[in-house]
């Protein structure tokens, strides 16, 4: 039975991957900032598989390190790491952008991914086995006005994925970098700080992807 560690498991793509992996019988380490949602998810999925939860914010290095080192020994044989946690904050030009939004994106999407990856990759290296899936974005390929910092953070995920592949192939560790297009999750609600009308407008006029579509792609890759 494979063990999967999923960040940002409480909503959107992360939650869809958790549900898909539970169906597949993978043991799950579900991580997020919202304890009640982690609890609820565990209740919902625990008939299908074994689950433990870790509550931490990927942006907080100490919390990340403590959470991962608190894992029971028999849960440290992580086969799959899903680096999913990440968000967009704001949609503003470089001259008008909010520096707190920039910090949140760089700290979460880039530094947070690194903080989580470091200890888990080191566990994988000891076992000469593992698979890391990084959730980047089409925004890494196509820079757009007012989203430059978000795009830069996702470009960084691409570069980190490429670097992981170069460094880790010899240790039997596989790297997958997924670049979803627009997915109808609460992504835009977070980006627009709860402005429902603006968020809805992002997904009108075309058929947006669903979180389950990305879970499908991730499942294909790791299986
Ligand atoms: C989200 C995709 O196109 O809204 O990563 O930036 S997009």
Boltz pocket constraint, residues with backbone or C-beta under 6 A from the ligand:
constraints:
  - pocket:
      binder: B
      contacts: [[A, 136], [A, 137], [A, 138], [A, 139], [A, 147], [A, 180], [A, 181], [A, 182], [A, 183]]
      max_distance: 6.0
